[in-house]
Amino acid sequence: VLNDKYEVKGKYMLWLGSISYMFYLSHETISYILLTYLYIDSLIVWVILSVIVASILYIVRKRIKV
């Protein structure tokens, strides 16, 4: 908490913050696969798949405690 006035309490904001690093690591690979191999250029599909993969990677990383 930076200060009491700007405390973030939203469950979804905290979840998004926790997967943000995994999103950063996986988004470029996912977009490359979608565009190059699957010929899908939809931004919505890219965002949804990136969030799903980032969530899975976060859970796996949390369980193996790297």
N, C-alpha and C positions, 0 to 999 in steps of 0.2 A: 504494500500500500504506500503510494507516494505521499498522500495526505488524506485526511478524513473526507474532504470534499469530493474527491475524484476516485473513490473506491469502486472497483469493478466487482459486481456481485452476480452478474448474469452467468448462468450455467453454460450457455452456448458460447459466450465470449471466452470463458475460461477454457472450454474444450478446444475452441479454435486456436487459442494461444498455445495450448499444449501440443497440437499437431502441426504448428506452423513450420518448425524446423524440418520435419519429415516431408511436408508439402514442398518446401524449398528444395530438398534433395531429390524428390521424385517427379516434379512437374515437367521438367525438360525431357526426361526419358519417356514419360507417358505421351507427351505431345509428339515426340519423334515417331513413336510406334504408331500412334493414331494416324498421323499424316502419311508416313512412308509406307507402312504395310497394310493398313486397313482403309486408307483413303477417306478417312472421316475428318472433316474440317469444322465440326460444330464446337463452338466455344462452351456451350452448356454441357455437352458430353465430356469434354476435356476437364471442366471444373469438377463435375460429379465424380468421374473416375479418379482424379487427382486427390480429392478429399477422401474417397474410400480407401485408396492405396495408402495415403498418409496416415489414416486412422489405424489401418492394419499394421503398418510399420511401427507406429508409436506403441501399440499394444505389445507387439513382439519385442521391441527394444526394452520396454518397461519390465517384461517378464524375465528376460535374460540378464537384465541389469548391466548393460555395457557401460 
